[in-house]
Amino acid sequence: MISKNQIKYVRQLEQKKFRKAENLFIAEGHKVVRDLLAAGFRPTQIFATREWLDANQMADAIEVTPDELQRLSLQQHPQQVLGLFPIPQAQPQLSIVDCQLSILLDNIQDPGNLGTIIRIADWFGIDTIFCSPGTVDAWNPKVVQATMGSIARVHIIYIEPEELFSQLPKDSPIYGTFLDGDNIYTQHLSSHGLIVMGNEGNGISDAVRARISHKLLIPDFHKGDTADSLNVAIATAITCSEFRRRLL
């Protein structure tokens, strides 16, 4: 039997200020929890149904009924297990930009977009995502859920873009997508550097735009009336795919 205080405590972690104060985030569902455990994340608490516990032996887990899990969960249809995990304190490793491909997100606001971008980065073998302070919190439960476990394998670092740029080697390529850029399919793309993706409504901010060394365009093949722009997560997937295709 779980207490009202336990339920209140877990559900307060939906709020950023409470996550920050407790340094904890919520992960729900078998796949997300499994991937975090496999990546070495150590939960402070696991709440799970008997079905999950029978299949996953774990000491100190609290057994809950489906009804109790429903009261704990932030999901409409909870999936057997909910875990509380410490938020990792990732340190900027700016040297990786000079030898690997990384992403900088400039004020991404939608949790679903951020979660999907983290999942995209995982798929394309991009280990680090830098986020401007104005980007939505990566440990928001909606973001964590949208990553489908990929947040266990991608380092998320919040940093002022200017601080990031100032510490990069001068010849480090910085790519950004623009409507006035050069066709991505005809440009030379490096195996390392920084891919910048901008805010859903406003795109890349002027200050960050000034730092872009390679302006890219994902061309419109309709050649007429068409959508004004692509969703930022879709644009990220297309861009990352084209970078990785060059390595084949």
Disulfide bonds with the S-S distance in Angstrom:
none
